[in-house]
Each structure stands twice: as structure tokens, then as C-alpha cells.
Amino acid sequence: MDLHATRPVEGIEPGLSIMRSDPHEPAPLPPVLLLHGFGSSSARNWQDTGWVRALNEAGRAVVMIDLPAHGTSTAPEDAGAYRPSRMRADILQSLVDERVVPLTEGEPTSGVDVIGYSLGSRLAWEFGATQPDLVRRMVLGGPGTADPLASFDLEGAERLLAGGPPPADPTTADLLRMARAVPHHDLPSLLAMVSAIKVEPFDARAAVPGMPLLLVAGDQDTYAHGIDDLEQWASDARVLLLPDRNHANAITSRAFKDAAIDFLGRGRQIKLR
């Protein structure tokens, strides 16, 4: 695995950082863009769990982006930098900087495949819907129709950070727990992202991606409520449920990795449900 950091993005948000990992024996397929979840990072979601290694061993080049205030990216003072539409614009600029070109007939390495998890899946769903000429296939982990960040108890979280009691809302408490589990996170900036997402809540039906989709979730993942609706709304989607997995540990599943690599590679039939 050849893992190295690239320059900061030279587009809309210069503090957004990306990393690339190229395989020793490249397959004639597009690079894979990895988008992590809220309160996580590329390192935590994709490197530490073995995804980068598995994709490289399958011959896939990997591009990882740390979202604003996550991982090695900066925490912008501009609140607009945290809006989903702005993050998607930064993702697009990142791919341009990485010389990803639109899908072209007869050029098997053109375009990009996408794997997103949690918030990364939400961004990927919208990105695929708005960039059909760039995105070839997508794998979305832990997706659902609800938007837990849009319904996040922001005032309760701010009281907790000020020394008050934990929020009464269990989803807010769970998201805060995940965010605080990562050392050195800028929690006020993460709450600024929550505030921005409340301005642009997820509406899966507003724009539906048309490329092939694999929707993956643990069968105990409460955040993936509505995954069957996503499957029905998309024109070419299938669902894979991981036995005895939840939102926190589905990302580590070897079955998840194998299914994603297979789906994004040769497209062989895989056992679902």
C-alpha cells in the first residue's frame, strides 16, 4: 500500500485535506472515493478498519477526504463551509485536483466509484444524484431516510459542553459520544456543522442517484431506518444487511468489504439479504 498525503485542496475550501493510496498492481477501474461519517475521519473509518488495504489489494486506487473540522482538515470559521452543498462542491473540486475525469466510453479508468458511511453516505447520495457524468457506482453504508443531524438537540449538546447534564435525546447523546471518542476533535466546530446541516436537511427523494447502488447496513442499525425506501426510490439499487451488526461496528465487517469490492469491481452477482 502506497499511502501518502496530497496537497490541500486548492478550490473552495483550502483547508480541506485529502489523501491518496495507490495499489502496486492497478486494476483497469476508476479510483474509489471514500467519505467518512460525522465525528470520525478517513483514518478512523477507512485506514484503521482495513478498507484502504483491502481496496489496494484489489487493485483500486483510493482517494480519501477529511470533512471540515474532521481528521487533518481545518475547522473553517465560515459557517457556510459546513453546509452539505458546500461540502459536495469541495468534494467535486478535490476530484478535479486528483485529475478524475468524467465517465468516458472506452476509458475504463474514467469517472469515480464512491463508498460513503453514515454522513458520508448522505453526501454520496446527493453527490451521485448531481454528478451522474462523474460517478460510476456507489456503496452506501448505514444509509437511511431520516437525518439524525438535522434533528440533533443542539442546545442540549451545548449545555453538556458547558458542564451541564447529557442531552435527553438518545440519538444526540449517541452522536456526541462518537464525536468525543476521537481525541483532539474541535467539538464547537462539529456543532457548527450540525447547525449548518439543519439549514439543509437530507431529503432523499429530492434528487435520486441513477447509477448502480449497494446499500449496506447492520441488521441492528437504528440509523438505517428507511433503507428499503432508498432501494425502491433508486432505479438500480440492492440492499445487503449484515447479521448482528449495528451502526458503530458494521464498518469493520469483512463481509461488507468483500461485497463492496465485488460490487465496484467485476459486478458479479452477490448474495444479498
C-alpha positions in Angstrom: 0.0 0.0 0.0 1.4 3.4 -1.1 -0.3 5.8 1.3 0.6 9.5 1.1 -1.0 12.8 1.8 -1.7 15.1 -1.1 -1.7 18.9 -1.1 -4.6 20.8 0.5 -7.5 21.3 -1.9 -6.9 24.5 -4.0 -10.6 25.1 -4.6 -13.4 26.5 -2.5 -12.1 25.5 0.9 -8.3 25.4 1.0 -8.2 23.8 4.4 -9.8 20.6 3.3 -7.2 17.8 3.1 -7.1 14.7 1.0 -5.0 11.5 0.9 -4.4 9.1 -1.8 -3.3 5.4 -1.7 -2.3 3.7 -5.0 -2.1 0.0 -5.5 1.1 -1.8 -6.5 -0.9 -3.5 -9.4 -3.6 -1.2 -10.6 -6.8 -2.7 -12.0 -8.4 -1.1 -15.1 -11.0 0.6 -13.0 -11.7 4.1 -11.7 -10.4 5.4 -8.3 -12.6 4.9 -5.3 -13.6 8.0 -3.2 -14.1 7.3 0.5 -16.3 9.6 2.6 -16.3 9.1 6.3 -19.1 9.7 8.9 -19.8 12.5 11.4 -17.3 12.7 14.2 -14.9 10.3 12.5 -12.1 10.7 10.0 -10.6 9.0 7.0 -8.0 7.4 9.2 -10.6 6.1 11.7 -13.2 5.0 9.2 -11.1 3.7 6.4 -7.4 3.1 7.3 -7.8 1.7 10.8 -10.6 -0.7 9.7 -8.6 -2.2 6.8 -10.6 -0.7 4.0 -7.7 1.1 2.3 -5.6 -2.1 2.4 -8.4 -4.3 1.0 -9.1 -1.9 -1.8 -5.5 -1.5 -2.7 -5.0 -5.3 -2.7 -8.0 -5.4 -5.2 -6.1 -3.1 -7.5 -8.1 0.0 -6.6 -6.7 3.5 -6.1 -8.2 5.3 -3.2 -8.9 9.0 -2.6 -9.9 9.9 1.0 -11.3 13.3 2.1 -11.4 14.6 5.6 -14.6 16.7 6.0 -14.3 20.2 7.6 -13.3 20.0 11.3 -12.5 16.3 11.0 -9.3 14.4 10.8 -6.5 16.6 9.4 -8.7 19.1 7.8 -9.1 22.6 9.3 -12.1 23.9 11.1 -13.3 26.9 9.0 -14.6 30.0 10.7 -17.1 30.4 7.8 -20.3 28.6 8.9 -21.2 28.1 5.3 -18.3 25.8 4.8 -20.2 23.1 6.8 -23.3 23.1 4.6 -23.8 19.8 2.7 -24.0 21.7 -0.6 -20.6 23.4 0.1 -19.0 20.1 1.2 -20.2 18.5 -2.0 -18.7 21.3 -4.0 -15.4 20.8 -2.1 -15.6 17.1 -2.9 -16.0 17.8 -6.6 -13.0 20.2 -6.5 -11.0 17.6 -4.7 -11.7 15.1 -7.5 -10.8 17.6 -10.1 -7.5 18.3 -8.3 -6.9 14.5 -8.3 -7.4 14.5 -12.1 -10.6 12.4 -12.1 -12.2 12.9 -15.4 -15.9 12.4 -16.4 -17.1 8.9 -17.4 -16.0 8.3 -21.0 -16.9 5.4 -23.2 -14.0 3.1 -23.9 -11.9 4.5 -20.9 -12.4 2.1 -18.0 -10.5 4.2 -15.5 -12.6 7.3 -16.1 -15.0 8.6 -13.5 -15.0 7.6 -9.9 -16.6 5.0 -7.6 -17.8 6.1 -4.2 -18.0 4.5 -0.8 -19.7 6.5 1.9 -20.5 5.8 5.5 -23.2 7.5 7.7 -22.9 11.2 6.9 -20.6 10.2 4.1 -23.5 8.1 2.6 -25.8 11.1 2.8 -23.2 13.3 1.0 -22.6 10.5 -1.5 -26.3 10.0 -2.3 -26.6 13.7 -3.1 -23.3 13.8 -4.9 -24.2 10.9 -7.1 -27.5 12.5 -8.0 -25.9 15.8 -9.0 -22.8 14.3 -10.7 -24.1 11.5 -12.9 -21.5 12.1 -15.5 -18.7 11.5 -13.0 -19.9 8.8 -10.6 -19.9 5.2 -12.0 -21.1 3.1 -8.9 -21.6 3.7 -5.2 -21.7 1.8 -2.0 -23.5 3.5 0.9 -23.0 2.2 4.4 -25.5 2.9 7.2 -27.9 4.9 5.0 -31.4 5.9 5.9 -34.1 8.3 5.1 -34.0 10.2 8.4 -31.5 12.9 9.2 -30.2 12.5 12.7 -28.0 15.6 12.5 -31.0 17.7 11.4 -32.9 16.6 14.5 -29.9 16.9 16.7 -30.5 18.6 20.1 -28.0 21.4 19.5 -28.9 23.3 22.7 -28.6 20.2 24.8 -25.2 19.4 23.3 -24.0 23.0 24.1 -25.2 22.7 27.7 -23.2 19.4 28.0 -20.1 21.0 26.7 -20.6 23.9 29.2 -20.6 21.4 32.1 -24.3 20.6 32.2 -26.2 17.3 32.0 -26.2 15.0 29.0 -28.9 15.6 26.4 -32.2 13.7 27.0 -32.4 12.8 23.3 -30.7 9.4 22.9 -29.6 10.0 19.3 -28.0 13.3 20.2 -26.2 11.6 23.1 -25.0 8.8 20.9 -23.7 11.2 18.2 -21.9 13.2 20.9 -20.4 10.1 22.3 -19.0 9.1 18.9 -17.6 12.6 18.3 -16.0 12.8 21.8 -14.4 9.4 21.3 -11.9 10.9 18.8 -9.0 12.8 20.5 -8.4 16.4 19.6 -11.8 16.9 17.9 -12.9 20.5 17.8 -16.4 19.9 19.2 -17.7 23.5 18.8 -16.8 23.3 15.1 -18.6 19.9 14.9 -21.6 21.6 16.4 -21.3 24.4 13.7 -21.5 21.6 11.1 -24.7 20.3 12.8 -26.1 23.8 12.7 -25.3 24.1 9.0 -26.9 20.7 8.3 -30.1 21.8 10.0 -30.3 24.5 7.3 -30.0 21.8 4.5 -31.6 18.7 6.0 -31.4 15.5 4.0 -34.3 14.9 1.5 -33.5 11.6 -0.3 -36.4 12.0 -2.7 -35.4 15.4 -3.9 -32.6 14.0 -6.0 -32.1 10.3 -6.5 -28.8 8.9 -8.0 -29.3 6.8 -11.1 -26.1 4.8 -11.1 -25.9 1.2 -9.5 -26.0 1.4 -5.7 -25.2 -1.1 -3.0 -26.9 -0.1 0.3 -25.3 -1.8 3.3 -26.3 -1.7 7.0 -26.1 -3.9 10.1 -29.4 -5.6 10.8 -29.3 -3.8 14.2 -28.6 -0.3 12.8 -31.3 2.1 14.0 -29.8 4.9 11.9 -30.5 2.9 8.7 -34.3 3.2 9.1 -35.8 3.6 5.6 -33.0 1.8 3.7 -35.7 -0.2 1.9 -37.3 3.1 0.7 -33.9 4.2 -0.7 -33.7 0.9 -2.5 -37.2 1.4 -4.1 -36.6 5.0 -5.0 -33.4 4.4 -6.8 -33.6 2.9 -10.3 -30.7 0.3 -9.7 -30.1 -0.5 -6.1 -29.8 -3.5 -3.8 -29.6 -4.0 -0.1 -27.1 -6.0 1.9 -27.9 -6.5 5.6 -25.0 -7.6 7.9 -26.1 -10.0 10.7 -25.6 -8.9 14.3 -24.0 -5.6 13.3 -25.0 -2.0 14.3 -24.1 1.4 13.1 -20.9 1.5 15.2 -19.4 -1.8 14.1 -20.7 -2.5 10.6 -17.8 -0.6 9.1 -15.4 -3.3 10.4 -17.2 -6.2 8.7 -15.2 -8.3 6.3 -18.4 -9.2 4.5 -19.0 -5.5 4.0 -15.6 -5.0 2.4 -15.9 -8.1 0.2 -19.3 -7.2 -1.0 -18.3 -3.6 -1.8 -15.1 -4.6 -3.6 -17.1 -7.2 -5.7 -19.9 -4.7 -6.5 -17.5 -2.0 -7.5 -15.3 -4.4 -9.5 -16.4 -7.0 -11.8 -20.1 -6.7 -10.8 -20.6 -10.4 -10.2 -23.8 -11.5 -8.5 -23.5 -11.4 -4.7 -25.7 -12.9 -2.1 -27.9 -10.3 -0.6 -30.2 -10.2 2.4 
